[in-house]
Amino acid sequence: REDVGGGLTAVSLTAQLLGRGVLTGLVRRLPPAVVAPIRQTGGRPNSVRGLLLRWLGRGLRRGGIPRFVRTFTLVDNPAVSFVNADSLVLHQLYWWGERGWEPELVPWWRHFCQRSSTIVEIGANVGYYTVLGAKAAPHARYICVEPHPFSADLCRTHVALNVIDSVQVIEAAAVSDATASSIELVIPWEQLGSPAVAFLTAGSELPRRMADRPTTSITVPTIDVGSLLDVVDLLKIDAEGQEHALLLGAWPQLLLHRPTIFVEVLSGTPKLRDLLVRLCAELGYRCYAAHSGRLVRLATERIPVVRLREEFGTNDVILTTVTDL
């Protein structure tokens, strides 16, 4: 019962992985006739049958995507397509569509993409936001950065699958000091089955439940964050605990261009939260959380303490100097 971090023992970890493997094996063998009604229900329990399908779907979505699926469109947005791959994001999207992954944030991402001419996304993962943003703003120059080879490859695949030619995918880790041409990232145990998250250990504000359990590492090239933001209207950062370092490293560009910023703000991130307060106080930004189809402005004194997930159902905030929202 060796402790592998955060109180998790080797026995409980093994049990979790075995359980996940059994469920994955079950879901992969499901026939289309079983899958279709669950996806069509989409989590709207307007009948006893709907409640049952929703309950069943909650369990099945943890097992991934059935084997017969090669590519799929979203049940609530058939204009975009994705491939069947071992990714939590894709699993959620397959079963629930846009309601399955950060539904509060997606409409606002489209909204700001449509108003932008140059978009930079740092931490693109498998390219979900990349596809939605590029589809919403085909006129815009779109740069997305993803360090993990698995995710970067999926991002390129999804860009091609959706016939998008405005996106440049950069397979590298954005850093505030690119004096070294490469850097080592670690992968936590949660991502062994779907290797889509990798992060820096030095200076990270990643939650301990992830940062304390690295199991392997990869070496990736680097790119200086300042060079990415020479001209930018819209910036999205989801960098696994490095958000504060990247924003601070890009301060001259933020001062010059004042791009709208989407940034993930987890609990236990005092450096990032303090920097967001500085952006509001010194660069004239306003900070918002997306909730129920509207933007809720956060007073600067709330930024250091607000529990975003509990109050708004999302971990991201939007900082902008735009007044006509």
HELIX and SHEET records of a PDB file:
HELIX    1   1 ALA A   10  ARG A   28  1                                  19    
HELIX    2   2 PRO A   32  THR A   41  1                                  10    
HELIX    3   3 VAL A   48  LEU A   60  1                                  13    
HELIX    4   4 ARG A   61  GLY A   63  5                                   3    
HELIX    5   5 LEU A   88  TRP A   96  1                                   9    
HELIX    6   6 GLY A   97  GLY A  100  5                                   4    
HELIX    7   7 VAL A  106  GLN A  114  1                                   9    
HELIX    8   8 TYR A  128  ALA A  136  1                                   9    
HELIX    9   9 PRO A  149  LEU A  161  1                                  13    
HELIX   10  10 TRP A  189  GLN A  191  5                                   3    
HELIX   11  11 ARG A  208  ALA A  211  1                                   4    
HELIX   12  12 VAL A  225  LEU A  228  1                                   4    
HELIX   13  13 GLU A  243  GLY A  249  1                                   7    
HELIX   14  14 TRP A  251  HIS A  257  1                                   7    
HELIX   15  15 PRO A  270  LEU A  283  1                                  14    
HELIX   16  16 LEU A  308  PHE A  312  1                                   5    
SHEET    1   A 2 THR A  71  LEU A  74  0                                        
SHEET    2   A 2 ASN A  77  VAL A  83 -1                                        
SHEET    1   B 8 VAL A 167  ILE A 170  0                                        
SHEET    2   B 8 ARG A 141  VAL A 145  1                                        
SHEET    3   B 8 THR A 118  ILE A 122  1                                        
SHEET    4   B 8 LEU A 234  ILE A 237  1                                        
SHEET    5   B 8 THR A 260  GLU A 264  1                                        
SHEET    6   B 8 ASP A 316  THR A 320 -1                                        
SHEET    7   B 8 ARG A 286  HIS A 291 -1                                        
SHEET    8   B 8 ARG A 294  LEU A 298 -1                                        
SHEET    1   C 3 ALA A 173  VAL A 175  0                                        
SHEET    2   C 3 PRO A 214  ASP A 224  1                                        
SHEET    3   C 3 SER A 182  PRO A 188 -1                                        
END                                                                             
